[in-house]
Amino acid sequence: PVKGNPLMLFRAAGATLDDPQWVNMGNPTGSDTSFNSQPTYVVEYTPAKGNPYFVYMADDWIHCPNSDGSEGPLINACYIWLPIEFPSDPSGSVKISPRTSWDLDDPFGEALALV
């Protein structure tokens, strides 16, 4: 069966991209298969209220339902969109957590914490 690879996240520590000095930040998904996904794009989204954040967009090669309820094959690939959590502490880890659903305007549940 097809399965994904662990995601690898890098950032540039250099002052310019002429000498980027790439730093490996690890796998933000914490999953050996990165949720069986392949990254396609990262987009910035600004909700009506709150701060802009980034969304991980990827192809899901395994978990796409067919009309009969089965999953696959590759020709039926669907998509994963997940918010990317950047830590407030620079020494923290970037996280992409698995979710079956989430709120585009409150991706990290901050509105619930205010109630």
C-alpha positions in Angstrom: 0.0 0.0 0.0 1.0 3.6 -0.6 1.9 5.7 2.4 3.4 9.1 3.0 6.8 10.1 4.3 7.5 12.2 7.4 7.3 15.9 6.7 10.6 17.9 7.0 10.5 21.6 8.0 13.5 23.9 7.5 14.0 27.5 8.1 16.8 29.8 7.0 19.1 31.2 9.8 21.3 33.2 7.4 21.0 36.9 6.9 20.2 36.4 3.2 19.2 33.6 0.9 22.6 33.8 -0.8 23.8 31.9 2.3 20.6 30.5 3.9 22.2 28.3 6.6 19.2 25.9 6.7 18.1 24.7 10.1 16.1 21.4 10.4 13.1 22.0 12.6 11.9 18.4 12.4 8.6 17.0 11.5 5.7 19.3 12.6 3.1 16.6 12.2 4.8 14.2 14.6 3.5 11.4 12.2 5.7 9.0 10.4 3.5 9.4 7.3 2.5 13.0 7.9 -1.1 11.8 7.9 -0.5 10.0 4.6 -0.3 13.4 2.9 2.0 15.2 0.5 2.3 18.9 0.9 1.1 21.0 -2.0 1.0 24.6 -0.6 1.1 26.7 2.5 -1.3 29.7 2.4 -1.7 32.6 4.8 -5.2 33.3 6.0 -6.5 36.3 7.9 -9.8 35.7 9.8 -12.4 38.4 10.2 -11.2 38.8 13.8 -7.8 37.7 15.1 -4.3 37.3 13.7 -3.3 35.9 10.3 -2.1 32.3 10.4 -0.8 29.7 7.9 -2.7 26.7 6.6 -0.9 23.4 5.5 -2.5 22.2 2.3 -1.8 18.7 1.1 -3.0 15.8 -1.0 -4.4 12.8 1.0 -3.5 9.7 -1.0 -5.3 7.1 1.2 -8.4 8.4 3.1 -10.6 9.6 0.3 -14.1 8.0 0.4 -15.6 6.4 -2.7 -19.4 6.3 -3.3 -19.4 2.8 -1.9 -17.7 3.9 1.4 -14.3 2.3 0.6 -11.2 4.4 0.4 -8.7 5.1 -2.5 -7.4 4.5 -5.1 -4.9 7.3 -5.9 -7.0 8.7 -8.7 -9.5 9.7 -6.0 -7.0 11.7 -3.9 -8.6 14.4 -1.8 -7.1 17.2 0.3 -6.0 18.0 3.9 -6.1 21.6 5.1 -4.7 22.1 8.6 -3.7 25.2 10.6 0.0 25.5 11.4 0.7 26.4 15.0 3.8 28.5 15.5 5.0 28.7 19.2 5.2 32.0 20.9 8.5 30.9 22.4 11.2 30.8 19.7 12.6 27.6 21.2 9.3 25.8 20.8 8.2 23.5 18.0 6.0 24.2 15.0 2.9 21.9 15.1 0.5 20.6 12.6 -2.1 18.5 14.5 -4.5 16.0 12.9 -8.1 17.1 13.0 -11.3 15.9 11.4 -12.7 19.5 11.4 -11.7 22.9 12.6 -13.0 26.5 12.4 -11.3 28.7 9.7 -12.0 31.8 11.8 -10.8 30.2 15.1 -8.3 27.6 14.1 -6.7 27.1 17.6 -9.9 27.3 19.7 -9.0 30.7 21.2 -12.6 32.0 21.1 -13.6 29.0 23.3 -10.9 30.0 25.8 -12.4 33.5 26.1 -15.9 32.2 27.1 
